[in-house]
Amino acid sequence: MSQNKKIRAAFYATESGNEPVRDWLKELPLADRKTLGEDIAAVEFTWPVGMPLVRPMKQGLWELRSSLISHRIARILFCQVEDRMVLLHGFIKKTQKTPAEDLALARRRQKEIAS
């Protein structure tokens, strides 16, 4: 781990080796990927960090909150496992509240890596 990083980002991987958050990031425009990368790095170097960048979502789940250049809002849901922030699920936010299905997917993935 880098000397200055307090936590290291890692992608959740399915049993078949797919990394859904990495795949989602690759689909975004370059400027949006850059913003998200900078926000992930900010968490790595300043953990623990609170609002407005990170919001606790209960039961060990956290929400990385990014405002993208494209005037959209992105969220990456993650959990902490030892010295890693495991990026569980990423999405573009379209409503005020985090959609239940996005939260449920992140919680399923969180349970998967905890077992």
C-alpha positions in Angstrom: 0.0 0.0 0.0 1.2 3.5 -0.8 2.7 5.2 2.2 0.1 8.0 2.2 -3.0 6.0 1.4 -5.1 5.2 4.5 -7.3 2.8 2.6 -6.9 1.2 -0.8 -9.6 0.9 -3.4 -10.4 -2.6 -4.8 -13.1 -3.7 -7.2 -15.7 -6.2 -6.2 -15.3 -9.3 -8.5 -17.9 -11.9 -9.3 -17.1 -15.6 -9.2 -16.4 -15.5 -12.9 -13.9 -12.7 -12.4 -16.0 -9.8 -13.8 -15.6 -6.4 -12.1 -19.0 -4.6 -12.5 -17.8 -1.3 -11.2 -14.7 -1.3 -13.4 -16.9 -2.2 -16.4 -19.3 0.6 -15.5 -16.5 3.1 -15.2 -15.1 2.2 -18.6 -18.5 3.0 -20.2 -18.5 6.6 -18.8 -17.0 9.6 -20.7 -13.4 10.3 -20.0 -14.1 13.5 -18.0 -16.6 11.6 -15.7 -14.1 8.7 -15.2 -11.5 11.3 -14.2 -13.8 12.9 -11.7 -14.7 9.6 -10.1 -11.0 8.5 -10.0 -10.1 11.7 -8.2 -13.0 11.2 -5.7 -11.9 7.6 -5.1 -8.3 8.8 -4.6 -9.5 11.5 -2.1 -11.2 8.8 0.0 -8.0 6.6 -0.2 -5.8 9.4 1.1 -8.2 11.0 3.6 -10.1 8.0 5.1 -12.2 8.2 7.2 -14.0 11.1 5.4 -17.6 12.3 5.7 -20.0 14.5 3.9 -20.1 15.9 1.2 -17.9 13.2 -0.3 -18.9 10.1 1.6 -22.1 9.3 3.3 -22.7 6.3 5.7 -25.5 4.0 4.5 -25.8 1.8 7.6 -24.6 -1.8 8.2 -21.0 -1.0 7.0 -22.1 0.4 3.6 -20.8 3.8 2.4 -21.8 6.0 -0.6 -19.2 7.9 -2.5 -20.9 11.0 -3.9 -19.6 12.5 -7.1 -20.8 15.4 -9.2 -19.8 14.8 -12.8 -18.7 17.3 -15.4 -21.6 16.1 -17.5 -24.0 17.6 -15.0 -25.0 14.2 -13.7 -24.6 12.7 -10.2 -22.8 9.4 -9.7 -22.7 7.2 -6.7 -20.4 4.3 -5.9 -21.5 2.1 -3.0 -18.6 0.5 -1.1 -17.7 -1.3 2.1 -14.5 -1.5 4.1 -12.7 -4.8 4.4 -9.5 -4.5 6.5 -7.4 -1.8 4.7 -9.5 -1.8 1.5 -12.5 0.0 0.2 -14.3 -2.5 -1.9 -16.2 -0.8 -4.7 -19.5 -2.8 -4.9 -21.8 -1.0 -7.2 -21.8 2.2 -9.3 -24.6 4.1 -10.9 -25.8 7.4 -12.2 -28.3 8.9 -9.7 -31.6 10.0 -11.3 -33.8 10.5 -8.2 -33.3 12.2 -4.8 -33.3 8.9 -2.9 -30.9 6.0 -3.6 -33.0 3.4 -5.4 -33.8 0.4 -3.4 -32.6 -2.0 -6.1 -29.2 -0.3 -6.2 -28.9 -0.5 -2.4 -30.0 -4.2 -2.4 -27.4 -5.1 -5.1 -24.6 -3.5 -3.1 -25.7 -5.3 0.1 -25.8 -8.7 -1.7 -22.3 -8.1 -2.9 -21.2 -7.0 0.5 -22.6 -10.2 2.1 -20.9 -12.2 -0.6 -17.4 -10.9 0.2 -18.0 -11.1 4.0 -18.7 -14.8 3.8 
